[in-house]
Amino acid sequence: MRTGYLEAQAGASSLTGAYARLEAGARLSPDLGLFAFGEANQREQMAGAGVRWTFGW
């Protein structure tokens, strides 16, 4: 089953000030997903992508 998500955050940190973050992802199988994100604050901007593998005991 494939599902996706979109998450947006905004807030303030005592170290970096105001920030905004956007993350989007897709679950390719029950335990494997891909995601990408972007984040910006008053000092820097960053972006990245990754693979999320989940497992149970």
N, CA and C atoms as a LAMMPS dump frame, in Angstrom:
ITEM: TIMESTEP
0
ITEM: NUMBER OF ATOMS
171
ITEM: BOX BOUNDS ff ff ff
-5.0000000000000000e+02 5.0000000000000000e+02
-5.0000000000000000e+02 5.0000000000000000e+02
-5.0000000000000000e+02 5.0000000000000000e+02
ITEM: ATOMS id mol type element x y z
1 1 1 N 0.838 -1.161 0
2 1 2 C 0 0 0
3 1 3 C 0.893 1.238 0
4 2 1 N 0.664 2.138 -0.907
5 2 2 C 1.431 3.374 -0.982
6 2 3 C 0.634 4.513 -0.36
7 3 1 N 1.267 5.232 0.52
8 3 2 C 0.658 6.412 1.129
9 3 3 C 1.69 7.525 1.147
10 4 1 N 1.227 8.733 1.275
11 4 2 C 2.134 9.868 1.325
12 4 3 C 1.757 10.805 2.445
13 5 1 N 2.641 11.755 2.718
14 5 2 C 2.354 12.738 3.748
15 5 3 C 3.048 14.043 3.431
16 6 1 N 2.542 15.084 3.995
17 6 2 C 3.117 16.416 3.896
18 6 3 C 3.033 17.036 5.279
19 7 1 N 4.158 17.529 5.778
20 7 2 C 4.193 18.119 7.114
21 7 3 C 4.846 19.494 7.035
22 8 1 N 4.229 20.475 7.649
23 8 2 C 4.778 21.834 7.694
24 8 3 C 4.866 22.274 9.146
25 9 1 N 5.973 22.93 9.488
26 9 2 C 6.178 23.42 10.845
27 9 3 C 6.715 24.839 10.794
28 10 1 N 6.368 25.61 11.784
29 10 2 C 6.947 26.94 11.97
30 10 3 C 7.048 27.164 13.466
31 11 1 N 8.102 27.829 13.88
32 11 2 C 8.269 28.052 15.304
33 11 3 C 9.421 28.985 15.591
34 12 1 N 9.861 28.969 16.834
35 12 2 C 10.974 29.819 17.254
36 12 3 C 11.871 29.017 18.18
37 13 1 N 13.158 29.227 18.02
38 13 2 C 14.161 28.571 18.841
39 13 3 C 15.006 29.63 19.532
40 14 1 N 15.432 29.35 20.741
41 14 2 C 16.282 30.313 21.448
42 14 3 C 17.668 30.413 20.813
43 15 1 N 18.08 29.4 20.068
44 15 2 C 19.395 29.418 19.422
45 15 3 C 19.38 30.063 18.038
46 16 1 N 18.365 29.772 17.236
47 16 2 C 18.374 30.224 15.835
48 16 3 C 17.271 31.211 15.496
49 17 1 N 16.366 31.497 16.419
50 17 2 C 15.264 32.402 16.118
51 17 3 C 14.128 31.678 15.408
52 18 1 N 13.4 32.412 14.592
53 18 2 C 12.254 31.842 13.876
54 18 3 C 12.733 30.85 12.82
55 19 1 N 11.936 29.805 12.595
56 19 2 C 12.269 28.818 11.574
57 19 3 C 11.005 28.311 10.9
58 20 1 N 11.201 27.731 9.727
59 20 2 C 10.122 27.066 8.992
60 20 3 C 10.68 25.774 8.413
61 21 1 N 9.877 24.72 8.408
62 21 2 C 10.309 23.419 7.905
63 21 3 C 9.175 22.783 7.119
64 22 1 N 9.505 22.173 6
65 22 2 C 8.543 21.455 5.168
66 22 3 C 9.12 20.09 4.857
67 23 1 N 8.326 19.045 5.082
68 23 2 C 8.766 17.68 4.789
69 23 3 C 7.662 16.96 4.037
70 24 1 N 8.044 16.195 3.026
71 24 2 C 7.102 15.391 2.253
72 24 3 C 7.702 14.008 2.076
73 25 1 N 6.848 13.007 2.076
74 25 2 C 7.358 11.651 1.942
75 25 3 C 6.333 10.712 1.353
76 26 1 N 6.816 9.541 0.989
77 26 2 C 5.958 8.488 0.438
78 26 3 C 6.39 7.156 1.027
79 27 1 N 5.431 6.371 1.44
80 27 2 C 5.71 5.028 1.941
81 27 3 C 5.555 4.061 0.781
82 28 1 N 6.64 3.397 0.418
83 28 2 C 6.632 2.49 -0.722
84 28 3 C 6.162 1.091 -0.35
85 29 1 N 6.398 0.712 0.879
86 29 2 C 5.943 -0.571 1.414
87 29 3 C 5.681 -0.361 2.901
88 30 1 N 5.152 -1.353 3.609
89 30 2 C 4.856 -1.14 5.028
90 30 3 C 6.058 -0.723 5.881
91 31 1 N 7.267 -1.057 5.478
92 31 2 C 8.438 -0.723 6.293
93 31 3 C 9.484 0.14 5.582
94 32 1 N 9.191 0.661 4.399
95 32 2 C 10.168 1.442 3.648
96 32 3 C 9.521 2.706 3.087
97 33 1 N 10.158 3.836 3.31
98 33 2 C 9.639 5.102 2.803
99 33 3 C 10.764 6.022 2.353
100 34 1 N 10.436 6.988 1.535
101 34 2 C 11.354 8.019 1.071
102 34 3 C 10.83 9.365 1.543
103 35 1 N 11.723 10.31 1.843
104 35 2 C 11.278 11.626 2.241
105 35 3 C 12.272 12.683 1.788
106 36 1 N 11.791 13.916 1.711
107 36 2 C 12.624 15.078 1.398
108 36 3 C 12.177 16.211 2.308
109 37 1 N 13.109 17.1 2.644
110 37 2 C 12.768 18.201 3.533
111 37 3 C 13.524 19.457 3.142
112 38 1 N 12.994 20.569 3.577
113 38 2 C 13.656 21.858 3.472
114 38 3 C 13.418 22.616 4.763
115 39 1 N 14.424 23.303 5.243
116 39 2 C 14.298 24.059 6.49
117 39 3 C 15.064 25.364 6.355
118 40 1 N 14.493 26.415 6.896
119 40 2 C 15.154 27.725 6.854
120 40 3 C 14.963 28.424 8.188
121 41 1 N 16.026 29.088 8.636
122 41 2 C 15.937 29.944 9.8
123 41 3 C 16.694 31.228 9.489
124 42 1 N 16.872 32.073 10.468
125 42 2 C 17.497 33.366 10.214
126 42 3 C 18.983 33.243 9.861
127 43 1 N 19.618 32.162 10.221
128 43 2 C 21.046 31.977 9.963
129 43 3 C 21.359 31.162 8.718
130 44 1 N 20.554 30.132 8.432
131 44 2 C 20.908 29.205 7.357
132 44 3 C 19.683 28.571 6.732
133 45 1 N 19.925 27.921 5.607
134 45 2 C 18.907 27.151 4.91
135 45 3 C 19.492 25.787 4.607
136 46 1 N 18.671 24.758 4.642
137 46 2 C 19.149 23.427 4.322
138 46 3 C 18.049 22.612 3.674
139 47 1 N 18.465 21.598 2.953
140 47 2 C 17.534 20.681 2.298
141 47 3 C 18.189 19.311 2.275
142 48 1 N 17.374 18.289 2.185
143 48 2 C 17.921 16.942 2.139
144 48 3 C 16.87 15.935 1.74
145 49 1 N 17.306 14.715 1.59
146 49 2 C 16.426 13.603 1.24
147 49 3 C 16.945 12.369 1.95
148 50 1 N 16.082 11.405 2.148
149 50 2 C 16.516 10.192 2.833
150 50 3 C 15.553 9.044 2.657
151 51 1 N 15.962 7.932 3.22
152 51 2 C 15.171 6.703 3.225
153 51 3 C 14.844 6.396 4.675
154 52 1 N 13.621 6.031 4.925
155 52 2 C 13.184 5.691 6.284
156 52 3 C 12.777 4.22 6.299
157 53 1 N 13.467 3.425 7.098
158 53 2 C 13.155 2.019 7.258
159 53 3 C 12.676 1.799 8.672
160 54 1 N 11.51 1.231 8.852
161 54 2 C 10.961 0.987 10.18
162 54 3 C 10.89 -0.524 10.411
163 55 1 N 10.999 -0.914 11.659
164 55 2 C 10.957 -2.326 11.993
165 55 3 C 10.389 -2.505 13.39
166 56 1 N 9.944 -3.67 13.688
167 56 2 C 9.387 -3.974 15.004
168 56 3 C 10.135 -5.106 15.654
169 57 1 N 9.981 -5.208 16.953
170 57 2 C 10.682 -6.264 17.704
171 57 3 C 9.76 -7.408 17.98
